[in-house]
């Protein structure tokens, strides 16, 4: 996951938190988080990159709608990232102290 952009990592996290979301559902979730519009020209090429890397699978729900789901590799990569973040956050003194 070290070679992904922050946006691509966010895509993985959104897909992981939903049950086979379609592209527009992913887009809406990210727009809420980023508080700005996510253009199709940014969204779909990045989703395709995740598919090409074997982290996400793309399926067809109907003739017009694709869905996205994490692969086993994608799930392992998210878990490894969470462990890495946890290791670093545990070493950080509390900011509220």
HUGI-V682449 format. One record per residue. N is the residue number from 1. RES is the residue in three letters. SS is DSSP state (hx for helix, st for strand, lp for the rest). PHI is phi in whole degrees, 0 to 359 (none if undefined). OMEGA is omega as a letter, one per 30 degrees, with the letter a starting at -180 (NA if undefined). Layout:
BEGIN
{{N RES SS PHI OMEGA} {N RES SS PHI OMEGA}}
END
This chain:
BEGIN
{{1 UNK lp none a} {2 UNK lp 298 a} {3 UNK lp 263 l} {4 UNK lp 269 l} {5 UNK lp 282 l} {6 UNK hx 300 l} {7 UNK hx 297 l} {8 UNK hx 294 l} {9 UNK hx 297 l} {10 UNK hx 297 l} {11 UNK hx 302 l} {12 UNK hx 301 a} {13 UNK hx 296 l} {14 UNK hx 295 l} {15 UNK hx 298 l} {16 UNK hx 297 a} {17 UNK lp 273 a} {18 UNK lp 232 l} {19 UNK lp 266 l} {20 UNK lp 48 a} {21 UNK lp 290 l} {22 UNK st 273 a} {23 UNK hx 304 a} {24 UNK hx 292 l} {25 UNK hx 293 l} {26 UNK hx 296 a} {27 UNK hx 301 a} {28 UNK hx 298 l} {29 UNK hx 297 l} {30 UNK hx 291 l} {31 UNK hx 296 l} {32 UNK hx 295 a} {33 UNK hx 293 a} {34 UNK hx 281 a} {35 UNK lp 58 l} {36 UNK lp 201 a} {37 UNK lp 288 l} {38 UNK lp 256 a} {39 UNK lp 280 l} {40 UNK hx 304 a} {41 UNK hx 294 l} {42 UNK hx 263 a} {43 UNK hx 295 a} {44 UNK hx 290 l} {45 UNK hx 297 l} {46 UNK hx 288 l} {47 UNK hx 298 l} {48 UNK hx 298 l} {49 UNK hx 299 l} {50 UNK hx 295 l} {51 UNK hx 294 a} {52 UNK hx 299 l} {53 UNK lp 278 l} {54 UNK lp 80 a} {55 UNK lp 267 a} {56 UNK st 225 l} {57 UNK st 252 a} {58 UNK st 244 l} {59 UNK st 235 a} {60 UNK st 249 l} {61 UNK lp 278 l} {62 UNK lp 208 a} {63 UNK lp 297 a} {64 UNK lp 248 a} {65 UNK lp 236 l} {66 UNK st 260 l} {67 UNK st 238 a} {68 UNK st 231 l} {69 UNK st 214 l} {70 UNK st 291 l} {71 UNK lp 275 l} {72 UNK hx 300 l} {73 UNK hx 297 l} {74 UNK hx 300 l} {75 UNK hx 296 l} {76 UNK hx 297 a} {77 UNK hx 295 l} {78 UNK hx 295 l} {79 UNK hx 298 l} {80 UNK hx 297 l} {81 UNK hx 295 l} {82 UNK hx 296 l} {83 UNK hx 296 l} {84 UNK hx 299 l} {85 UNK hx 297 l} {86 UNK hx 299 l} {87 UNK hx 300 a} {88 UNK hx 281 l} {89 UNK hx 287 l} {90 UNK hx 296 a} {91 UNK lp 277 a} {92 UNK lp 271 l} {93 UNK lp 297 l} {94 UNK lp 300 l} {95 UNK lp 283 a} {96 UNK lp 271 a} {97 UNK lp 282 NA}}
END
